[in-house]
Amino acid sequence: MYAGSQCFDVAGVVEGVRDTLRIVREIETSVGLTCNTVNLGGGFGVSHNESRELEISALAAGLVPSLRAFRDSSKVERKIIFELGAF
């Protein structure tokens, strides 16, 4: 899923991941297949002049509950990928 680039807004990234996981579930339900690998893209803000930074600890706090719930409700083990992007 590609949701955008250079996002420094933690709430925006978290919402994008939640939406992507919801879409994965909807696709699986409608077609009866399982997504064994889910690519959540990247889009994380990377400052090129050090004037801004993405609050990684806040991002983790926002993402972990959704990712755990997705994992725990899955009947199969999945591979979850975040891309490094401009890192």
N, C-alpha and C positions, 0 to 999 in steps of 0.2 A: 504494500500500500504506500503510495506517495502522497503525503498530506501537505507538503510544503517544505520550505527551506529557511534556514536562519531564524528559527523560532526561539526566542528568549523567554516566552511566556509559559511558565510551568503549567498553568491551568489549561492552556491551549494544547500543549503536548499531551497531557493526561486525557483530555476530552477526545483528542484524535485517536489515541490508543483504545480508549473505551469504545468509541464508535467502530473502529476496525474490528475489534473482537466481537462486537454485536453483529457486524456484517458477516464475519466468518460463520457465526452460529446460524444466521439466516440462510446463507448459501448452503451450508451443510444440511440444514433441515429441508430446504426446498429440493435439493438434488440427491440427497441420500449418500453423499460422499463425505469423507473426513479429510480435512486439511492437516496433513502431518507436519508441514512446515508453514509457519506464519511469519511473513516478513513485515515487520512494523515500520519499515523505512528508517528514516533518520530525522532529518529536518532540524536537529538540535542546533541552536545558535552557537556559532564559534566566532569569538571576537578576533578581529584581525588587527585591532589597535588597542586592545585591552581596556577599552572604555566600558564594555558590557560583558557580563558573563551569565551563563545559565546556572541557576541555583541547583546543583546536582543533588544535594541532600533533600531539598524540597521535592525535586522531580522523583527521586526514589520513593519518598514517603507517599507521593501521589500515585505512583505506578504499581508499587508492590501489592496493595490489596486487590486491584483489578487483575493483575497477572496471576496471583495466587488463586483467586476465585475461578478464573478461566481454567487454570491447570487442574484445580480440585474438582471441577465439574466435568472434566473431560474423561471419556472412557478409554482413551489411548494416550500414550506419551507423545508429546509434540515437541518440535524444535521451534523455539521463538527466537527471531533474529532482529537485532537493531543494526542498522548500517552506520558506519563511522562517518560517512559523508566527507566533509571538507577537512576533517582532522588531518 
